[in-house]
Amino acid sequence: MFNTGSAQLPKPSLGSWMVYGLGSLNQNMPGFISLNGNADWRQCAFLPGMYQGCNVQYRSTIKAEEILANIRSEFSTQERQRRQIDFAKSLNIGHMAQLQKDVQLESRIEAFETAFKMQTEATDAFDIKKEPQAVHELYGTGQEAAKMIVARRLVERGVRFVQVQVGGYDHHTDIKGSMTRTAGNYDQAFSALLTDLKQKGLLDSTLVIWGGEFGRTVTAGGGAGLPGRDHNGKAFSVWMAGGGVKGGQRYGETDETGGRVAKDPVHMHDFHATILALMGFDHTKLTYNYNGREFRLTDNFGNVIKDVIA
């Protein structure tokens, strides 16, 4: 629901809609890259396959040239690969000429081309060793810091939508120790990303969104003397920065115990409508015709929360 606007039907993810609407700034890289995470979060569903999120199982301990498996042939020169791809493309185009429009085949042709172009640029984007020592000190150490550096490097290279999966917040026991540890792992890296984007003049044009898909109960329990908190779907928070957001404010309130929303509720469709508005779209007009119907990210719902827009 958080990523696609639907908890039932397979629908395109937010990132896929974004690349569909905005196009690509870099023809040598995918428009949507996910660093780890579930396949459902990056699916393009009925949108053409070129808008599918490209998943990268990133770890800073892996050599940059090995992060994207099979991106470079061990047996052919780049010139020979170019000829092979051109030949395969000509065969595929001839095949399509004998058929009706084949979206899947078109997407495969596009995928081959993008993969070839990625050989040099993608490897460079994931090589954070090229960053100066001051940047590493700003972000800190660990995988969380490395992912945030990569995210900024991808944004610099024109990748439209970067999704980074982080975890460790499911604290059913030992909330005090667990939250201190988890927040400590992420705090420096997240704040460094905002600082770095601002210093490079990218924050105004980059919308940063952080959040999970549900909250936690306001009461603690369990854990045999080290209590934690359970799942709460009635109230949770996200934060946004840059990209046209009016900073330094909060929107919405919970009740006196923080258990459920009491004022200015924001449905997921409202949240998506607002994100699209920040990216310059009217969410009711960014549509795709599938199976005889115009589909959109917000389905038939959603109101833009104008108070959060600068």
C-alpha positions as CSV (number, residue, x, y, z in Angstrom):
1,M,0.0,0.0,0.0
2,F,2.8,2.4,0.9
3,N,4.6,1.8,-2.4
4,T,1.8,1.1,-4.9
5,G,-1.3,2.6,-3.4
6,S,-3.0,-0.9,-3.4
7,A,-3.0,-3.6,-0.8
8,Q,-4.9,-6.0,-3.1
9,L,-4.2,-5.7,-6.9
10,P,-0.7,-5.7,-8.4
11,K,-0.2,-2.0,-9.2
12,P,2.8,0.1,-10.4
13,S,5.0,1.4,-7.6
14,L,5.5,5.1,-6.9
15,G,9.0,4.9,-8.5
16,S,7.7,3.4,-11.7
17,W,5.0,6.1,-12.0
18,M,7.6,8.8,-11.4
19,V,9.9,7.6,-14.2
20,Y,6.9,7.1,-16.5
21,G,5.9,10.7,-15.9
22,L,9.3,12.4,-15.8
23,G,11.3,10.3,-18.2
24,S,15.1,9.8,-17.7
25,L,17.9,12.3,-17.3
26,N,20.6,9.7,-18.0
27,Q,20.2,7.2,-20.8
28,N,23.1,5.1,-19.4
29,M,21.4,4.3,-16.2
30,P,17.9,3.0,-15.1
31,G,15.6,5.7,-14.1
32,F,14.6,3.8,-10.9
33,I,17.1,2.0,-8.7
34,S,16.3,0.2,-5.5
35,L,19.1,-0.6,-3.0
36,N,17.8,-3.9,-1.5
37,G,14.1,-4.4,-0.6
38,N,11.1,-6.4,-1.7
39,A,10.3,-6.9,-5.4
40,D,6.7,-5.7,-4.8
41,W,8.1,-2.3,-3.8
42,R,9.6,-1.6,-7.2
43,Q,7.2,-3.4,-9.5
44,C,5.9,-1.7,-12.7
45,A,2.9,-4.1,-13.0
46,F,1.0,-3.1,-16.2
47,L,3.4,-0.1,-17.1
48,P,6.0,-1.0,-19.7
49,G,8.9,-3.0,-18.3
50,M,11.4,-0.1,-18.8
51,Y,9.8,1.5,-15.7
52,Q,10.5,-1.4,-13.5
53,G,12.9,-0.6,-10.6
54,C,16.3,-2.1,-11.0
55,N,17.3,-3.8,-7.8
56,V,20.8,-3.7,-6.5
57,Q,21.8,-5.9,-3.5
58,Y,24.4,-3.4,-2.4
59,R,27.1,-3.8,0.2
60,S,30.1,-1.6,0.5
61,T,32.3,-4.7,1.0
62,I,31.6,-5.9,-2.5
63,K,33.9,-4.7,-5.3
64,A,32.2,-2.0,-7.4
65,E,32.5,-4.0,-10.6
66,E,30.9,-7.0,-9.0
67,I,27.8,-5.3,-7.4
68,L,25.8,-5.7,-10.6
69,A,26.1,-9.3,-11.6
70,N,26.5,-10.2,-15.3
71,I,26.7,-6.5,-16.3
72,R,30.0,-7.1,-18.2
73,S,30.8,-10.1,-20.4
74,E,33.9,-12.1,-19.4
75,F,34.2,-13.5,-22.9
76,S,33.6,-10.6,-25.3
77,T,35.0,-7.1,-25.9
78,Q,32.7,-4.1,-25.6
79,E,32.9,-3.6,-29.3
80,R,31.8,-7.2,-30.0
81,Q,29.0,-6.9,-27.4
82,R,27.8,-3.8,-29.2
83,R,27.5,-5.7,-32.5
84,Q,25.8,-8.6,-30.8
85,I,23.1,-6.4,-29.2
86,D,22.6,-4.5,-32.5
87,F,22.1,-7.8,-34.3
88,A,19.7,-9.1,-31.7
89,K,17.8,-5.9,-31.8
90,S,17.4,-6.1,-35.6
91,L,16.1,-9.7,-35.3
92,N,13.6,-8.6,-32.6
93,I,12.4,-5.6,-34.6
94,G,11.9,-8.0,-37.6
95,H,10.0,-10.3,-35.3
96,M,7.7,-7.5,-34.0
97,A,7.0,-6.4,-37.5
98,Q,5.2,-9.7,-38.1
99,L,3.1,-9.4,-34.9
100,Q,0.9,-6.9,-33.2
101,K,2.5,-4.5,-30.7
102,D,4.5,-6.5,-28.2
103,V,5.2,-4.4,-25.1
104,Q,7.2,-7.1,-23.4
105,L,9.5,-7.5,-26.3
106,E,10.0,-3.8,-26.6
107,S,10.9,-3.7,-22.9
108,R,13.4,-6.5,-23.4
109,I,15.1,-4.6,-26.3
110,E,15.3,-1.5,-24.0
111,A,16.7,-3.5,-21.1
112,F,19.5,-5.0,-23.3
113,E,20.4,-1.5,-24.4
114,T,20.4,0.0,-20.9
115,A,22.4,-2.9,-19.5
116,F,25.1,-2.4,-22.2
117,K,25.3,1.3,-21.4
118,M,25.5,0.7,-17.7
119,Q,28.8,-1.2,-17.9
120,T,30.9,1.9,-17.2
121,E,28.7,4.4,-15.6
122,A,26.9,2.1,-13.1
123,T,30.1,0.6,-11.8
124,D,31.5,4.1,-11.2
125,A,28.3,5.2,-9.4
126,F,28.6,2.5,-6.8
127,D,32.3,3.1,-6.2
128,I,32.2,5.2,-3.0
129,K,36.0,4.9,-2.6
130,K,36.2,7.7,-5.0
131,E,34.6,10.0,-2.5
132,P,37.0,12.3,-0.4
133,Q,37.7,11.4,3.2
134,A,35.7,14.4,4.4
135,V,32.5,12.8,2.9
136,H,33.1,9.5,4.6
137,E,33.6,11.4,7.9
138,L,30.4,13.3,7.3
139,Y,28.3,10.1,6.7
140,G,30.1,7.9,9.2
141,T,30.8,4.2,8.9
142,G,28.7,1.1,8.3
143,Q,26.3,-0.1,5.6
144,E,23.7,2.6,6.3
145,A,26.3,5.4,5.6
146,A,27.5,3.6,2.4
147,K,23.9,3.3,1.1
148,M,23.3,7.0,1.7
149,I,26.5,8.0,-0.2
150,V,25.4,5.7,-3.1
151,A,22.0,7.3,-3.1
152,R,23.5,10.8,-3.5
153,R,25.8,9.6,-6.2
154,L,22.9,8.1,-8.1
155,V,20.9,11.3,-7.8
156,E,23.9,13.3,-9.1
157,R,23.9,11.0,-12.2
158,G,20.3,11.7,-13.0
159,V,18.6,8.6,-11.6
160,R,15.0,9.9,-11.1
161,F,14.0,7.7,-8.2
162,V,16.2,6.0,-5.6
163,Q,14.8,3.7,-3.0
164,V,16.8,2.5,-0.1
165,Q,15.6,-0.2,2.2
166,V,16.7,-0.1,5.8
167,G,15.4,-2.1,8.7
168,G,15.8,-3.0,12.4
169,Y,12.8,-1.1,13.8
170,D,10.6,-4.1,14.7
171,H,11.2,-3.8,18.5
172,H,8.9,-6.2,20.2
173,T,11.3,-6.5,23.1
174,D,13.9,-4.2,24.7
175,I,12.6,-1.0,23.2
176,K,15.1,1.2,25.0
177,G,18.2,-0.7,24.0
178,S,17.0,-1.6,20.5
179,M,15.8,1.9,19.5
180,T,19.0,3.5,20.8
181,R,21.0,1.1,18.8
182,T,19.0,1.3,15.6
183,A,18.5,5.1,15.6
184,G,22.2,5.4,16.3
185,N,23.0,3.4,13.2
186,Y,21.0,5.7,11.0
187,D,21.0,9.1,12.5
188,Q,24.3,10.4,11.2
189,A,23.9,8.9,7.8
190,F,20.4,10.4,7.2
191,S,21.3,13.8,8.4
192,A,24.5,13.7,6.3
193,L,22.5,13.0,3.2
194,L,20.5,16.2,3.6
195,T,23.6,18.2,4.4
196,D,25.5,16.8,1.4
197,L,22.6,17.4,-1.0
198,K,22.3,20.9,0.2
199,Q,26.0,21.6,-0.1
200,K,25.9,20.3,-3.7
201,G,22.8,22.4,-4.6
202,L,20.7,19.3,-5.1
203,L,18.3,19.5,-2.1
204,D,15.8,21.9,-3.7
205,S,15.3,19.6,-6.6
206,T,15.4,16.3,-4.6
207,L,12.5,15.2,-2.5
208,V,13.8,13.0,0.4
209,I,11.1,10.8,2.0
210,W,11.7,8.6,5.1
211,G,9.2,6.4,6.8
212,G,7.8,2.9,7.4
213,E,4.5,1.3,6.7
214,F,3.0,1.3,10.2
215,G,3.6,2.7,13.7
216,R,4.1,1.2,17.1
217,T,1.7,0.8,20.0
218,V,2.0,3.5,22.7
219,T,2.2,0.8,25.5
220,A,5.1,-1.5,26.0
221,G,4.8,-5.1,27.0
222,G,6.4,-8.5,26.7
223,G,10.0,-9.2,26.6
224,A,10.4,-10.8,30.0
225,G,11.5,-7.7,31.8
226,L,12.7,-5.9,28.6
227,P,9.4,-4.6,27.2
228,G,8.9,-3.6,23.5
229,R,6.1,-2.3,21.4
230,D,3.8,-4.0,18.9
231,H,2.4,-3.0,15.5
232,N,0.0,0.0,15.3
233,G,-1.7,0.7,11.9
234,K,-3.8,3.6,13.3
235,A,-1.1,6.2,13.4
236,F,2.5,6.6,12.2
237,S,4.7,9.3,10.8
238,V,6.9,10.1,7.9
239,W,9.2,13.0,7.2
240,M,10.0,14.8,4.0
241,A,12.7,17.3,3.2
242,G,13.8,19.3,0.1
243,G,12.0,19.1,-3.2
244,G,9.5,21.9,-2.5
245,V,8.6,20.9,1.0
246,K,7.8,23.5,3.6
247,G,10.3,22.6,6.3
248,G,10.2,23.1,10.0
249,Q,6.6,22.1,10.6
250,R,4.5,19.1,11.3
251,Y,1.1,18.2,9.9
252,G,-1.5,16.1,11.7
253,E,-1.9,15.1,15.3
254,T,-2.6,12.0,17.3
255,D,-4.8,11.7,20.4
256,E,-3.4,12.4,23.9
257,T,-1.8,8.9,24.0
258,G,-0.5,8.9,20.4
259,G,-2.5,5.8,19.6
260,R,-4.6,7.0,16.7
261,V,-5.0,10.1,14.4
262,A,-7.1,12.8,16.0
263,K,-6.6,15.7,13.6
264,D,-5.7,16.2,9.9
265,P,-5.5,12.5,8.9
266,V,-3.5,11.7,5.8
267,H,-4.5,8.6,3.8
268,M,-1.9,6.9,1.7
269,H,-3.7,8.2,-1.4
270,D,-3.3,11.8,0.0
271,F,0.4,11.2,0.6
272,H,0.9,9.9,-2.9
273,A,-1.1,12.8,-4.4
274,T,1.1,15.3,-2.4
275,I,4.3,13.6,-3.6
276,L,3.2,13.8,-7.2
277,A,2.3,17.5,-6.7
278,L,5.8,18.2,-5.4
279,M,7.1,16.6,-8.5
280,G,4.9,18.8,-10.7
281,F,2.0,16.5,-11.5
282,D,-1.7,16.6,-11.1
283,H,-2.3,13.1,-9.7
284,T,-5.6,12.9,-11.4
285,K,-4.0,13.3,-14.9
286,L,-0.9,11.1,-14.6
287,T,-2.7,8.0,-16.0
288,Y,-2.1,4.9,-18.0
289,N,-4.7,3.1,-20.1
290,Y,-4.7,-0.6,-19.2
291,N,-7.4,-3.2,-19.9
292,G,-9.9,-0.5,-21.1
293,R,-9.5,1.8,-18.1
294,E,-7.4,4.8,-17.2
295,F,-5.4,3.8,-14.1
296,R,-3.5,6.2,-11.8
297,L,-1.4,5.8,-8.6
298,T,-4.1,7.3,-6.4
299,D,-6.9,5.2,-8.0
300,N,-10.0,7.4,-7.7
301,F,-9.0,9.1,-4.4
302,G,-6.4,11.4,-2.9
303,N,-6.2,15.0,-1.9
304,V,-3.0,17.1,-2.1
305,I,-1.9,18.3,1.4
306,K,-1.1,21.8,0.3
307,D,0.0,22.9,3.8
308,V,3.2,21.0,3.5
309,I,4.2,22.5,0.1
310,A,6.4,25.6,0.2
